[in-house]
Amino acid sequence: STIARAVPAVVSIKVNRVRAFDTSNAGTVQATGFVVDAERGFILTNRHVAGPGPIVAEAIFQDNSEVPLTVAYYDPVHDFAFFKFD
C-alpha cells in the first residue's frame, strides 16, 4: 500500500538549540521530517525546525537508528528546510 511505502521515509528529528538571538529561546524541539534523497542524505522539514541560529540535531529512523544532522538549506521566505546526514 502507499502508506507502507511512505512510512520508512518519515523520521523523528530532535533539535537542541542555544539562545542565538533575542527572539529565539534555548531548548529542545521535537519534529518530523521526510527523507527525500536517501542516497545523498537529505531530509525535508519545516523552516522553524532548523531555526535561525546554531543547533545540534539528530534524526531517528523507524529502526531506531540515530544519525547527526547538519542544516543544508534554510529557506528565508518559505516554510521549509533541508537537513543533511551521512
N, C-alpha and C positions, 0 to 999 in steps of 0.2 A: 504494500500500500504506500501511498505518498507519505504518510506520517512516519512509517517505519524507515523510509529512505531519508527523511529530513532530520529526524531526531539525532543521529550521530554528529550532525553539523552544529548542534546547539551546545554552547559552552557556558559555564558559570565563570564570571570574572570577579576577582577580588582586588580592590584598589586601596592602597594606603596612601594618603596624601598629607603633605605638610601644609601649613598655612603660608601660601606663597604671596598672596595679595590681601589687602584689607577686606576684599569682598568674598574671599573663599575661606571656608573653615577646614581645619585639620580633621582627620578622621579616616574611618574605613567605610568603603562603599561596596555593596554587592550589586552585580548587574548580570545581564546575559549578553551574549553575542553569538554570531554565526560564523563558522569557518567558511569563507568564500573562496579561498585558494589554499588547499592543504599542501600542495607541492611547494609553493613559495612561502607559506606560513602567514596568511593574512586572515584576521578576524574583523568583521564589521560590527560596530556597536554605535551607541549614541554619543554625541559630542560631549555631553556633560560627564560621561564616564571617564573619558580621557582627561578632561579638565584642562584649565589653562596653565597650571603650574606643575612643578615636579611631582612625580608619582612613582610608586613601586607597585607593579601589577603582576598578577598571575592568572592563567586560565586553568580551569578544572574541567577536564573532559568527562564524557559519560562513563569511561572505565576508571574514573577517579585519579587518573594521572594528572600531574600538575606541571606546568611549564611557565617560566618567566616571560613577561610581555614587555615590549617597548612600544611607545607611540610612534607609528609610521606616518600618520597623517591626521590632522585635526582641522576640520573644515571651519573656517571663521564665520560662515553665513548659515549653512545648512546643518541640521542636527544629525551629523554622522562623523565617525572617526574610524580609523583602522589601527589595529594593533598588529605587531609582527612577533612571531615566535619561530624558534628553530626546531 
